Amino acid sequence: MIQSQNQTKAQFQELEQKIENSFNNIFNTTTYPIKEFPKFQSQLNSEIMIFILKFSNDLQIEMAINFIRILKKLVQIHIEDQIIPLFNNLNFYDQTNGCSKLECFIEMYQKYIKKSKYLLTSLYFAINLIYPKNPQEALKDYLNYLLLQKLCSTNILKQLFECFLQQIDVAYYLIQKNQDSSWKKIGNTLKQFGDILINLQKEQANNNIYLEFTNVVLTHFKNKYQEFYNKWAKEYKIPFYLRKVKMQKEYNNQILNFDDNSIRLQINSQLEEQLLHSFKEFILSENIPFNLESLLENFNSENLEIQDDLGLLNELYLTLDPNDQDIKMKIKQKILQEGILIFQIINNQEVNQQLSHRFVISLFQLHQKYHKMIQICWNQNTYIQSLLTNVFEELLNFSDQKLDFQEYFVLFIEQEIENVINNQNDNQYLGDTVQLLLYLSEKNDFTLYYQNRLAQRLLKYYRILSSTEFYQVYLKTESIIIQKMSSLMGNQSIYLLELMIEEFSKSRETIFEFKIENNKQLIVQHPLLLKQSDWPKFQYQQIELNEEFFIIGKLKLKFESQQDQKFINWLDLLSYVDIEYSKKQITLRINIPQAIILFVYQYKNEFLSTKMISQITKLQEYLIIQNCLEMKASNILEEVVIDNEKLYRFNEEWEELEDQKINKIIITNTQIPILYLKKAKSKRNLNLPIEAFILKTLKIKKTILFQDLVENVKQYTKNTFNEDIQIDQISTIIKNLYERNYLDIDASNPELLKYI
């Protein structure tokens, strides 16, 4: 038995010597192993296998471990005697030619690991017995462990890290100077080194070896970004600062392109925290030029520089942090602020077409400004689009006793139509502005209101333009508006409007002629044949016709009987007549009540009061007053005031008539008797502007007592919107801001509000 043990010991020692010889042949040659090495290593592996298999299962594992211990001893000696001196000779503390030194480290490490495959051939059976899943990877990890264990006991790793960070800074400098070939060479070395250290860091985490490589790199960039922030925030304007930050992020993505991107992501996150989040107070500040508010205010679709600045803001803030409420709130407040300034255009002003035209165009331009901003700069950001929608819904869906957007919008449309009729080139907004109607909360109510105004326009321009070439142009313009409304609001609510225009487009003018020989006057009657169910309700007015108009009543009945579901119920107030005044070669186009009044003067032209005219014509006096004023405005009647009573007579001489109107048609205004329907006024929601005012006040004062803030808010709403606000509503708004972390309440004094 003793002889057998001695024999086994002798065999083990012989194999140990062979392993040492094989190791020396692999690691201590200047070239890769010669062709005989693989054959020799395979033979050695077979001998080790035969030796191990002599033992029982448990002893086989123990013997395999003994062979691994031999390998460990040899590797440790090699690292101590060969590798460490080589690393020390590189002197990483001296960072001159740092990139070359990193390359030398990479080359030596790769050779060290590459030779492990030859070791595996020699000891495959022993290693596979202990690590059967992946013996080659196990051997590589073991060699890395032994190398790092030794390196961690020296200053070499610290020197390596410092050399690596110094070359990082060099690469950033070169890339800023556009020296592509130089920085890419360094960048490739940095990538190889980084990949090696990151992999080693992952592999050795379970062996209680911590390289701290990631922490060292992150600390370096943390200090670097703090220096940047301290310098850039003072020296650079906001747009240039953001460009500098963006370039740093792009440099990170190019230089820190390790296979494992976790370090790059952490550094970019660090950049965002130190250079972006910290800088946000400058962007939101109202005291710094070129802040967010300035960028928003000065935006236009042709200023490419501001577009780039806002696009950068979107890329660096809104895209990275979709939940950033500070910037979004600032954008919303700015849109609302600009909208309120536009509303001040019409504050305490008399409503008219010119004012309404300027007001609606200003609102539309504001909408288009931010709509284009969202498209061009903010990459169709849906949240910013919702902010724009919310602001315009609030701006357009309120009214007080003096302001109603529906009314201003319709007056704007009517001004644009007049521009078209007058062949002016100021109607480029006509179709596009209709999209503002999308923000109305009560579209059906608006449609009803618009139907009334459309009816009045159709009747008005039929009377003025039906005998001219502009009539079809006018109808086409109305159709374009209705088509645009239909595409936005749906055809169901707009259908009646289309029928009204269609009825006028297809109708043919019907003319009746008759003469009054004694006065040589020609009367031409233009009846309107309209489908009653498609139109708004009209005020019915029964008029007793003069003898001269008696035939009209018969013709009315005749034509009613010939029309399918159409009536001339409103003939007396909506139809008109042409009366030729032979003496001056002028045709007077007036409505039926005006014609009845005019015939009062055909036999005796003397001043009459409206009461006397009413007794003669049987027309109601309010109708006479109204029409006399319209005829006076057209110089058809003269007016005098005697004993505070207005008297009228026919203006025979037309002294004030301009020469160019001779031989032309004089058309009077007329009141169209549509029963006027208008939407009910709704109370304005002032929550948003009050929120903005409270936050602005707190930002300036930092702290304020609740009661003082209430008084400030009340004064603000009274001066700005001419509205009184209750303390309960202010309390609700403050509570909402507190719950959303926009303000804080002092713990010791609940009445004291603080800005966050």
Legacy VTK file of the C-alpha trace (Angstrom):
# vtk DataFile Version 3.0
C-alpha trace
ASCII
DATASET POLYDATA
POINTS 756 float
0.000 0.000 0.000
2.875 2.329 0.899
4.462 1.480 -2.397
1.240 2.399 -4.187
1.051 5.770 -2.402
4.644 6.544 -3.251
3.974 5.662 -6.864
0.917 7.943 -6.949
2.917 10.771 -5.397
5.664 10.321 -7.941
3.109 10.398 -10.781
1.521 13.612 -9.372
4.939 15.304 -9.071
5.774 14.282 -12.612
2.506 15.782 -13.851
3.164 18.951 -11.812
6.503 19.358 -13.537
4.902 18.836 -16.938
2.242 21.451 -16.121
4.974 23.913 -15.125
6.855 23.204 -18.356
3.653 23.672 -20.372
2.904 26.958 -18.546
6.397 28.289 -19.216
6.138 27.332 -22.865
2.816 29.242 -23.121
3.568 32.403 -21.089
7.265 32.850 -21.189
7.850 32.625 -24.947
8.042 35.770 -27.052
5.917 34.181 -29.742
2.821 32.054 -29.709
3.389 28.304 -29.010
4.940 26.321 -31.799
3.100 23.635 -33.705
4.218 20.853 -31.305
2.593 22.585 -28.325
-1.033 21.560 -29.000
0.045 17.925 -29.379
2.058 18.091 -26.177
-0.792 19.823 -24.278
-3.385 17.300 -25.439
-1.103 14.473 -24.322
-0.675 16.188 -20.946
-4.441 16.545 -20.551
-4.834 12.781 -21.300
-2.250 11.880 -18.655
-3.996 14.096 -16.084
-7.333 12.470 -16.952
-5.929 8.935 -16.546
-4.400 9.930 -13.254
-7.609 11.437 -11.862
-9.806 8.538 -12.989
-7.811 6.168 -10.809
-9.568 7.652 -7.829
-13.132 7.431 -6.564
-15.607 10.226 -7.359
-14.926 12.385 -4.300
-11.194 12.007 -4.627
-11.397 12.879 -8.335
-12.698 16.357 -7.421
-9.992 16.769 -4.808
-7.285 15.800 -7.277
-8.687 18.197 -9.904
-8.544 20.999 -7.319
-4.916 20.109 -6.634
-4.073 20.607 -10.290
-5.894 23.993 -10.247
-3.778 24.995 -7.252
-0.672 24.246 -9.269
-2.028 26.537 -12.002
-2.851 29.271 -9.477
0.675 29.217 -8.087
2.206 29.450 -11.553
-0.105 32.309 -12.629
0.560 34.298 -9.427
4.319 33.951 -9.942
3.973 35.041 -13.559
1.899 38.112 -12.597
4.348 39.062 -9.833
7.498 38.542 -11.870
6.404 39.507 -15.380
3.204 41.557 -15.608
3.474 43.905 -12.612
7.008 45.062 -13.536
5.853 45.752 -17.080
2.925 47.853 -15.807
5.237 49.697 -13.423
7.621 50.465 -16.250
4.771 52.116 -18.171
4.529 54.705 -15.341
0.865 55.634 -15.733
1.371 58.557 -13.318
3.243 60.311 -16.091
0.355 60.974 -18.462
2.600 61.969 -21.353
1.607 59.735 -24.263
-1.242 58.482 -22.111
-3.087 56.977 -25.047
-0.049 54.837 -25.973
0.249 53.622 -22.405
-3.411 52.620 -22.350
-2.826 50.767 -25.615
0.110 48.902 -24.033
-2.058 47.887 -21.101
-4.776 46.666 -23.462
-2.260 44.688 -25.536
-0.693 42.999 -22.492
-4.058 42.149 -20.990
-5.360 40.688 -24.258
-2.225 38.493 -24.638
-2.601 37.348 -21.047
-6.217 36.295 -21.581
-5.633 34.930 -25.075
-3.107 32.385 -23.795
-5.715 30.937 -21.483
-7.038 28.758 -24.311
-3.685 26.926 -24.436
-3.838 26.372 -20.699
-7.330 24.972 -21.132
-6.009 22.338 -23.541
-3.487 21.156 -20.959
-5.882 21.099 -18.000
-9.228 20.631 -19.721
-10.252 17.459 -17.852
-9.458 18.895 -14.419
-11.151 22.238 -15.113
-14.178 20.614 -16.744
-14.588 18.369 -13.707
-14.983 21.440 -11.469
-16.723 23.817 -13.942
-18.596 21.510 -16.355
-20.935 24.215 -17.790
-18.332 26.456 -19.423
-14.739 25.511 -18.579
-13.151 28.038 -20.948
-15.103 30.986 -19.466
-14.382 29.709 -15.969
-10.627 29.620 -16.673
-10.722 33.154 -18.128
-12.586 34.496 -15.084
-10.094 32.792 -12.786
-7.128 34.342 -14.582
-8.846 37.764 -14.375
-9.428 37.262 -10.677
-5.776 36.464 -10.031
-4.632 39.474 -12.053
-7.027 41.910 -10.374
-6.274 40.532 -6.928
-2.659 41.531 -7.435
-3.411 44.852 -9.135
-5.668 45.913 -6.273
-2.743 45.528 -3.890
-0.776 48.124 -5.887
-1.363 51.692 -7.127
-1.486 50.597 -10.741
-5.299 50.643 -11.003
-5.465 54.170 -9.579
-2.814 55.261 -12.076
-4.707 53.545 -14.897
-7.966 55.296 -13.984
-6.284 58.697 -13.852
-4.640 58.084 -17.204
-7.999 56.990 -18.657
-9.808 60.095 -17.353
-7.031 62.342 -18.663
-7.425 60.805 -22.118
-11.221 61.230 -21.832
-10.665 64.977 -21.409
-8.234 64.993 -24.336
-10.815 63.290 -26.556
-13.489 65.851 -25.589
-11.077 68.679 -26.368
-10.175 67.246 -29.770
-13.767 66.560 -30.787
-14.672 70.162 -29.955
-11.839 71.275 -32.234
-13.199 69.044 -35.025
-10.005 66.958 -35.097
-11.797 63.805 -36.142
-8.822 61.522 -36.839
-7.133 62.354 -33.526
-10.133 61.977 -31.241
-11.360 58.842 -33.007
-7.981 57.148 -32.437
-8.136 58.023 -28.748
-11.841 57.168 -28.678
-11.160 53.662 -29.959
-8.554 53.123 -27.235
-10.930 54.477 -24.586
-13.657 52.120 -25.775
-11.390 49.054 -25.586
-10.123 50.015 -22.152
-13.606 50.810 -20.894
-15.036 47.539 -22.202
-12.258 45.578 -20.441
-12.746 47.356 -17.094
-16.553 47.176 -17.233
-16.465 43.437 -17.963
-13.897 42.842 -15.220
-16.059 44.835 -12.821
-19.093 42.653 -13.631
-17.171 39.349 -13.453
-15.512 40.002 -10.114
-18.532 41.367 -8.269
-19.072 37.948 -6.658
-15.380 37.608 -5.681
-15.401 40.649 -3.375
-13.179 42.601 -5.741
-14.564 46.067 -6.414
-12.793 48.054 -9.108
-14.788 51.273 -8.502
-14.299 52.033 -12.212
-17.877 53.268 -12.714
-17.800 55.416 -9.567
-14.477 56.967 -10.562
-15.810 57.904 -14.016
-19.110 59.263 -12.638
-17.289 61.339 -10.017
-15.044 62.771 -12.719
-18.032 63.881 -14.807
-19.888 65.155 -11.756
-17.009 67.498 -10.942
-16.645 68.411 -14.587
-20.338 69.320 -14.965
-20.278 71.371 -11.774
-17.413 73.422 -13.227
-19.351 73.835 -16.483
-22.476 74.976 -14.668
-20.635 77.509 -12.525
-18.980 78.984 -15.599
-21.664 78.721 -18.285
-24.598 79.920 -16.184
-22.772 83.196 -15.594
-21.183 83.719 -18.996
-23.698 82.459 -21.570
-27.183 83.482 -22.584
-29.820 80.779 -22.313
-29.883 79.665 -25.994
-26.085 79.364 -26.150
-26.038 77.549 -22.798
-28.522 74.968 -24.098
-26.442 74.469 -27.238
-23.357 73.837 -25.114
-25.242 71.251 -23.055
-26.559 69.531 -26.166
-23.040 69.324 -27.612
-21.789 67.753 -24.368
-24.490 65.134 -24.611
-23.589 64.420 -28.244
-19.916 64.110 -27.274
-20.918 61.612 -24.563
-22.767 59.496 -27.106
-19.771 59.468 -29.444
-16.892 59.040 -26.989
-18.486 56.914 -24.249
-19.705 54.285 -26.696
-18.850 51.247 -24.579
-20.561 47.971 -25.384
-22.367 48.263 -22.055
-24.172 51.609 -22.247
-24.987 51.834 -18.523
-22.126 54.255 -17.779
-23.083 56.541 -20.654
-26.712 56.558 -19.531
-25.701 57.403 -15.960
-23.431 60.209 -17.163
-26.181 61.626 -19.375
-28.549 61.448 -16.432
-25.953 63.289 -14.367
-25.678 65.904 -17.116
-29.435 66.418 -17.091
-29.502 66.795 -13.324
-26.533 69.168 -13.025
-26.717 71.172 -16.246
-30.440 71.131 -17.070
-32.498 70.769 -13.904
-30.298 73.239 -12.045
-30.526 75.696 -14.933
-34.326 75.587 -15.139
-34.693 78.475 -12.727
-32.832 80.684 -15.227
-35.112 79.563 -18.058
-38.237 80.326 -16.033
-36.887 83.532 -14.517
-38.581 86.772 -15.525
-35.465 88.854 -14.834
-33.057 87.262 -17.313
-32.964 88.173 -21.031
-33.676 85.462 -23.588
-35.643 83.386 -21.095
-38.452 80.999 -22.034
-41.007 83.801 -22.023
-38.835 85.841 -24.398
-38.386 82.890 -26.763
-42.138 82.268 -26.847
-42.952 85.922 -27.386
-40.465 86.446 -30.226
-41.218 83.252 -32.132
-42.153 83.490 -35.773
-42.083 80.947 -38.561
-39.220 82.714 -40.366
-36.819 83.164 -37.441
-34.787 79.977 -37.709
-32.588 80.825 -34.737
-35.488 81.043 -32.284
-36.992 77.899 -33.835
-33.739 76.073 -33.085
-33.705 77.444 -29.534
-37.253 76.254 -28.841
-36.534 72.917 -30.507
-33.547 72.549 -28.207
-35.747 73.344 -25.223
-38.119 70.596 -26.323
-35.287 68.120 -26.837
-33.501 68.845 -23.554
-36.503 69.358 -21.294
-39.953 68.378 -22.573
-38.850 65.192 -24.340
-36.582 64.013 -21.522
-39.108 64.778 -18.803
-42.683 64.657 -20.151
-43.970 65.347 -16.620
-42.095 68.640 -16.214
-45.004 70.772 -15.022
-42.965 73.954 -14.424
-42.110 74.556 -18.072
-45.529 73.436 -19.301
-47.255 75.728 -16.804
-45.041 78.603 -17.961
-45.968 77.957 -21.593
-49.654 77.832 -20.713
-49.426 81.053 -18.709
-47.665 82.787 -21.600
-50.313 81.752 -24.151
-53.026 82.913 -21.761
-51.205 86.169 -21.085
-50.911 86.952 -24.801
-54.581 86.050 -25.253
-55.663 88.375 -22.448
-53.672 91.214 -24.048
-55.596 90.637 -27.266
-58.890 90.782 -25.388
-57.844 94.162 -24.065
-58.086 95.423 -27.665
-61.860 95.319 -27.392
-62.133 96.250 -23.729
-64.649 99.102 -23.349
-64.767 99.568 -27.135
-67.913 99.848 -29.192
-68.522 96.678 -31.177
-68.063 97.142 -34.927
-66.765 95.240 -37.915
-63.321 96.864 -38.019
-62.668 96.220 -34.332
-63.957 92.658 -34.613
-61.790 92.072 -37.671
-58.640 93.175 -35.849
-59.605 91.208 -32.741
-60.303 87.873 -34.499
-57.203 88.108 -36.705
-55.061 88.791 -33.619
-56.549 85.730 -31.886
-56.053 83.598 -34.990
-52.442 84.758 -35.356
-51.823 83.872 -31.705
-53.298 80.418 -32.299
-51.258 79.899 -35.475
-48.100 81.097 -33.763
-48.280 78.369 -31.120
-49.699 75.801 -33.530
-46.675 76.277 -35.808
-44.411 76.279 -32.759
-45.772 72.857 -31.797
-45.253 71.568 -35.345
-41.827 73.063 -36.025
-40.137 73.169 -32.623
-41.908 70.735 -30.334
-42.287 67.715 -32.581
-46.096 67.662 -32.388
-45.957 67.440 -28.574
-49.468 66.302 -27.667
-49.322 67.742 -24.170
-48.436 71.239 -25.442
-51.218 70.868 -28.011
-53.630 70.131 -25.180
-52.386 73.246 -23.350
-53.126 75.340 -26.443
-56.581 73.782 -26.675
-57.315 74.436 -23.000
-56.269 78.074 -23.196
-58.359 78.809 -26.293
-61.353 76.984 -24.875
-61.142 79.217 -21.841
-60.564 82.395 -23.844
-63.432 81.815 -26.265
-66.061 80.267 -24.007
-66.758 83.131 -21.711
-68.461 86.458 -21.968
-69.632 89.317 -19.861
-72.202 91.957 -20.682
-69.830 93.605 -23.130
-68.057 90.728 -24.848
-69.212 87.718 -26.826
-66.759 85.943 -29.126
-69.591 84.639 -31.324
-70.666 88.163 -32.091
-67.126 89.349 -32.823
-66.435 86.345 -35.027
-69.562 86.882 -37.132
-68.726 90.573 -37.518
-65.245 89.526 -38.627
-66.761 87.195 -41.234
-68.978 90.012 -42.482
-66.001 92.359 -42.791
-64.107 89.730 -44.773
-67.113 89.260 -47.063
-67.238 92.986 -47.687
-63.540 92.884 -48.571
-64.233 90.141 -51.104
-67.127 92.047 -52.622
-65.035 95.204 -52.828
-62.314 93.186 -54.575
-59.807 93.833 -51.825
-56.878 91.510 -51.185
-57.415 91.366 -47.436
-59.302 88.089 -47.157
-56.497 85.580 -46.688
-57.827 84.695 -43.226
-61.410 84.010 -44.311
-61.296 80.208 -44.472
-58.542 79.490 -41.948
-59.998 81.461 -39.048
-63.030 79.149 -38.989
-60.898 76.619 -37.078
-61.265 78.847 -34.000
-64.851 77.582 -33.819
-63.493 74.192 -32.737
-62.870 75.666 -29.295
-66.480 76.757 -28.753
-68.215 74.628 -26.147
-71.711 75.297 -27.508
-71.371 74.773 -31.232
-75.089 74.176 -31.778
-75.864 77.471 -30.090
-73.365 79.203 -32.358
-74.878 77.541 -35.445
-78.301 78.913 -34.540
-76.832 82.380 -34.023
-74.869 82.132 -37.284
-78.006 81.035 -39.178
-79.749 84.265 -38.180
-76.820 86.403 -39.294
-76.414 84.422 -42.521
-80.112 84.978 -43.308
-79.671 88.706 -42.801
-76.588 88.793 -45.045
-78.224 86.771 -47.814
-81.228 89.082 -47.870
-79.034 92.174 -47.639
-76.691 91.248 -50.492
-79.507 89.859 -52.612
-81.009 93.308 -52.474
-77.717 95.090 -53.112
-75.936 92.764 -55.535
-78.513 90.623 -57.319
-78.294 92.743 -60.478
-74.465 92.813 -60.477
-71.687 90.400 -61.369
-70.547 90.289 -57.727
-73.615 88.387 -56.553
-72.292 84.945 -57.491
-68.883 85.858 -56.035
-70.624 86.690 -52.791
-72.585 83.415 -52.737
-69.421 81.434 -53.485
-67.676 83.158 -50.580
-70.511 82.212 -48.230
-70.310 78.616 -49.499
-66.557 78.427 -48.813
-67.139 79.507 -45.219
-69.931 76.970 -44.735
-67.870 74.150 -46.277
-65.015 74.915 -43.910
-67.403 74.959 -40.951
-68.895 71.665 -42.104
-65.477 69.959 -42.268
-64.690 71.101 -38.719
-68.050 70.888 -36.957
-69.840 68.165 -38.887
-72.357 68.419 -41.719
-75.366 67.670 -39.539
-75.278 71.006 -37.709
-74.364 72.995 -40.837
-76.847 71.399 -43.251
-79.512 74.098 -42.952
-76.943 76.807 -43.698
-75.999 75.039 -46.916
-79.662 74.824 -47.935
-80.126 78.562 -47.404
-77.196 79.426 -49.683
-78.248 76.846 -52.250
-81.720 78.373 -52.385
-80.300 81.747 -53.312
-77.779 80.263 -55.751
-80.481 78.495 -57.779
-83.213 81.133 -57.612
-83.956 83.286 -60.617
-84.918 86.852 -60.274
-88.627 87.414 -60.983
-89.585 90.888 -62.205
-92.986 92.589 -62.466
-93.292 95.954 -64.201
-96.099 98.548 -64.111
-96.275 102.278 -64.681
-97.988 105.212 -63.045
-98.541 107.464 -66.013
-99.135 110.719 -64.171
-95.810 110.714 -62.370
-93.774 108.799 -64.959
-92.463 106.402 -62.335
-91.383 102.845 -63.130
-91.782 100.277 -60.362
-90.032 96.921 -60.578
-90.977 94.279 -57.979
-88.492 91.557 -56.909
-90.300 88.897 -54.859
-88.286 86.382 -52.778
-89.394 82.758 -52.977
-87.943 80.931 -49.968
-88.635 77.582 -48.362
-90.018 78.592 -45.000
-88.857 75.503 -43.069
-85.161 76.114 -43.920
-85.030 79.635 -42.558
-85.026 81.273 -39.138
-88.309 82.649 -37.895
-89.288 86.053 -39.209
-91.297 88.723 -37.500
-94.631 88.897 -39.291
-95.789 92.356 -40.301
-99.112 92.923 -42.022
-98.882 95.982 -44.253
-101.752 97.653 -46.027
-100.463 98.271 -49.528
-101.025 101.522 -51.423
-103.202 101.449 -54.495
-100.009 101.483 -56.567
-98.968 98.176 -54.940
-102.364 96.498 -54.954
-101.381 94.278 -57.871
-98.460 92.912 -55.827
-100.837 91.221 -53.436
-102.506 89.345 -56.302
-99.162 88.381 -57.838
-97.978 87.153 -54.462
-100.877 84.714 -54.140
-100.417 83.584 -57.742
-96.742 82.766 -57.339
-97.225 81.126 -53.978
-99.580 78.650 -55.614
-96.939 77.794 -58.237
-94.093 77.098 -55.770
-93.445 73.736 -54.126
-93.540 74.343 -50.381
-92.384 77.931 -50.878
-94.135 81.044 -49.720
-93.828 84.798 -50.070
-94.952 85.354 -46.501
-92.346 88.053 -45.932
-92.770 89.886 -49.220
-93.693 93.205 -47.691
-90.557 93.509 -45.568
-87.968 91.491 -47.483
-88.711 92.265 -51.107
-87.798 95.599 -52.592
-88.756 97.869 -55.449
-86.883 100.090 -57.867
-88.398 103.557 -58.302
-87.087 105.689 -61.116
-86.735 109.395 -60.336
-86.810 110.763 -63.896
-85.798 114.305 -63.030
-82.349 113.240 -61.822
-82.065 109.947 -63.739
-81.681 108.045 -60.506
-83.114 104.691 -59.538
-84.055 104.305 -55.878
-83.876 100.725 -54.620
-85.898 100.639 -51.434
-88.020 98.217 -49.444
-91.834 98.117 -49.506
-92.388 100.233 -46.347
-89.975 102.858 -47.677
-91.768 102.876 -51.029
-95.139 103.321 -49.300
-93.693 106.286 -47.361
-92.248 107.763 -50.545
-95.591 107.656 -52.351
-97.014 109.887 -49.647
-95.057 112.727 -51.276
-95.944 112.063 -54.897
-98.828 114.575 -54.988
-97.722 117.127 -52.397
-94.145 117.363 -51.142
-94.269 118.967 -47.684
-92.694 118.189 -44.288
-94.649 115.585 -42.359
-94.170 114.065 -38.933
-93.807 110.324 -38.521
-97.172 110.299 -36.754
-98.890 111.942 -39.749
-97.167 109.513 -42.141
-98.430 106.633 -39.994
-102.006 107.933 -40.226
-101.762 108.189 -44.033
-100.000 104.869 -44.716
-101.443 102.750 -41.875
-97.866 101.632 -41.078
-96.824 101.386 -37.445
-94.936 104.490 -36.307
-91.818 102.577 -35.130
-91.498 101.195 -38.657
-91.790 104.690 -40.123
-89.178 106.172 -37.761
-86.776 103.399 -38.619
-87.204 103.684 -42.390
-87.246 107.482 -42.486
-83.842 107.511 -40.826
-82.513 105.046 -43.416
-83.931 107.091 -46.301
-82.492 110.275 -44.810
-79.061 108.594 -44.633
-79.305 107.964 -48.405
-80.427 111.599 -49.111
-83.851 110.443 -50.292
-85.575 112.383 -47.511
-84.827 115.726 -45.911
-85.152 116.158 -42.170
-85.923 119.234 -40.064
-86.560 119.512 -36.325
-89.340 121.834 -35.177
-90.305 121.990 -31.501
-88.214 118.875 -30.820
-90.166 116.926 -33.448
-88.557 115.458 -36.567
-90.274 116.210 -39.863
-89.494 114.666 -43.278
-90.106 115.377 -46.949
-88.843 114.110 -50.311
-85.462 115.594 -51.327
-86.313 116.838 -54.825
-83.103 118.674 -55.554
-80.569 116.100 -54.298
-78.218 118.942 -53.531
-75.831 116.791 -51.469
-75.646 114.003 -54.020
-72.223 113.589 -55.587
-72.033 113.995 -59.358
-70.708 110.500 -59.928
-73.927 109.016 -58.538
-76.020 110.425 -61.348
-77.562 107.628 -63.490
-76.840 105.147 -60.720
-78.860 103.111 -58.272
-79.282 104.490 -54.757
-79.769 101.603 -52.332
-81.009 102.262 -48.826
-80.327 100.180 -45.758
-83.163 98.122 -44.385
-83.922 96.309 -41.172
-84.469 92.617 -41.869
-87.174 91.346 -39.512
-85.505 88.115 -38.347
-86.329 87.209 -34.783
-82.898 87.751 -33.254
-81.596 84.783 -31.290
-78.323 84.968 -29.421
-76.545 82.610 -27.050
-76.940 83.143 -23.353
-74.016 84.760 -21.596
-71.886 82.425 -19.513
-69.668 83.285 -16.599
-65.968 83.233 -17.401
-63.729 80.632 -15.763
-60.928 82.711 -14.256
-59.072 79.852 -12.568
-56.096 79.794 -14.940
-55.259 83.523 -14.908
-55.746 83.607 -11.118
-53.401 80.619 -10.698
-50.800 82.392 -12.833
-51.204 85.603 -10.820
-50.883 83.785 -7.458
-47.723 81.940 -8.540
-46.208 85.143 -9.906
-46.984 86.987 -6.660
-45.515 84.199 -4.512
-42.413 83.958 -6.689
-41.721 87.652 -6.114
-42.630 87.854 -2.415
-41.654 84.271 -1.441
-44.178 84.368 1.458
-47.550 86.091 1.878
-50.452 85.953 4.299
-53.638 84.374 2.999
-55.766 87.486 3.560
-53.243 89.742 1.787
-53.186 87.372 -1.179
-56.999 87.347 -1.321
-57.071 91.163 -1.516
-54.418 91.143 -4.253
-56.376 88.571 -6.278
-59.638 90.506 -5.924
-57.962 93.705 -7.106
-56.338 91.849 -10.023
-59.598 90.287 -11.278
-61.454 93.596 -10.916
-58.838 95.616 -12.807
-58.123 93.010 -15.478
-61.517 91.379 -16.098
-63.941 93.778 -14.411
-65.269 90.865 -12.365
-65.701 90.293 -8.642
-64.499 86.998 -7.243
-65.580 85.312 -4.027
-63.147 84.272 -1.288
-64.405 80.668 -1.525
-63.241 80.424 -5.127
-59.830 81.885 -4.221
-59.510 79.375 -1.365
-60.311 76.492 -3.734
-57.654 77.653 -6.214
-55.030 77.978 -3.445
-55.919 74.509 -2.123
-55.551 73.073 -5.617
-52.108 74.692 -6.042
-51.064 73.301 -2.641
-52.144 69.771 -3.598
-50.167 70.065 -6.843
-47.045 71.180 -4.889
-46.896 74.673 -6.374
-47.022 76.346 -2.943
-46.600 75.368 0.682
-48.355 76.279 3.943
-46.249 77.213 6.946
-46.520 74.527 9.657
-46.519 77.012 12.531
-48.806 79.566 10.851
-51.446 78.079 8.478
-52.275 81.593 7.237
-48.774 82.006 5.790
-48.309 80.761 2.219
-44.832 80.005 0.877
-43.455 79.668 -2.648
-41.848 76.342 -3.526
LINES 1 757
756 0 1 2 3 4 5 6 7 8 9 10 11 12 13 14 15 16 17 18 19 20 21 22 23 24 25 26 27 28 29 30 31 32 33 34 35 36 37 38 39 40 41 42 43 44 45 46 47 48 49 50 51 52 53 54 55 56 57 58 59 60 61 62 63 64 65 66 67 68 69 70 71 72 73 74 75 76 77 78 79 80 81 82 83 84 85 86 87 88 89 90 91 92 93 94 95 96 97 98 99 100 101 102 103 104 105 106 107 108 109 110 111 112 113 114 115 116 117 118 119 120 121 122 123 124 125 126 127 128 129 130 131 132 133 134 135 136 137 138 139 140 141 142 143 144 145 146 147 148 149 150 151 152 153 154 155 156 157 158 159 160 161 162 163 164 165 166 167 168 169 170 171 172 173 174 175 176 177 178 179 180 181 182 183 184 185 186 187 188 189 190 191 192 193 194 195 196 197 198 199 200 201 202 203 204 205 206 207 208 209 210 211 212 213 214 215 216 217 218 219 220 221 222 223 224 225 226 227 228 229 230 231 232 233 234 235 236 237 238 239 240 241 242 243 244 245 246 247 248 249 250 251 252 253 254 255 256 257 258 259 260 261 262 263 264 265 266 267 268 269 270 271 272 273 274 275 276 277 278 279 280 281 282 283 284 285 286 287 288 289 290 291 292 293 294 295 296 297 298 299 300 301 302 303 304 305 306 307 308 309 310 311 312 313 314 315 316 317 318 319 320 321 322 323 324 325 326 327 328 329 330 331 332 333 334 335 336 337 338 339 340 341 342 343 344 345 346 347 348 349 350 351 352 353 354 355 356 357 358 359 360 361 362 363 364 365 366 367 368 369 370 371 372 373 374 375 376 377 378 379 380 381 382 383 384 385 386 387 388 389 390 391 392 393 394 395 396 397 398 399 400 401 402 403 404 405 406 407 408 409 410 411 412 413 414 415 416 417 418 419 420 421 422 423 424 425 426 427 428 429 430 431 432 433 434 435 436 437 438 439 440 441 442 443 444 445 446 447 448 449 450 451 452 453 454 455 456 457 458 459 460 461 462 463 464 465 466 467 468 469 470 471 472 473 474 475 476 477 478 479 480 481 482 483 484 485 486 487 488 489 490 491 492 493 494 495 496 497 498 499 500 501 502 503 504 505 506 507 508 509 510 511 512 513 514 515 516 517 518 519 520 521 522 523 524 525 526 527 528 529 530 531 532 533 534 535 536 537 538 539 540 541 542 543 544 545 546 547 548 549 550 551 552 553 554 555 556 557 558 559 560 561 562 563 564 565 566 567 568 569 570 571 572 573 574 575 576 577 578 579 580 581 582 583 584 585 586 587 588 589 590 591 592 593 594 595 596 597 598 599 600 601 602 603 604 605 606 607 608 609 610 611 612 613 614 615 616 617 618 619 620 621 622 623 624 625 626 627 628 629 630 631 632 633 634 635 636 637 638 639 640 641 642 643 644 645 646 647 648 649 650 651 652 653 654 655 656 657 658 659 660 661 662 663 664 665 666 667 668 669 670 671 672 673 674 675 676 677 678 679 680 681 682 683 684 685 686 687 688 689 690 691 692 693 694 695 696 697 698 699 700 701 702 703 704 705 706 707 708 709 710 711 712 713 714 715 716 717 718 719 720 721 722 723 724 725 726 727 728 729 730 731 732 733 734 735 736 737 738 739 740 741 742 743 744 745 746 747 748 749 750 751 752 753 754 755
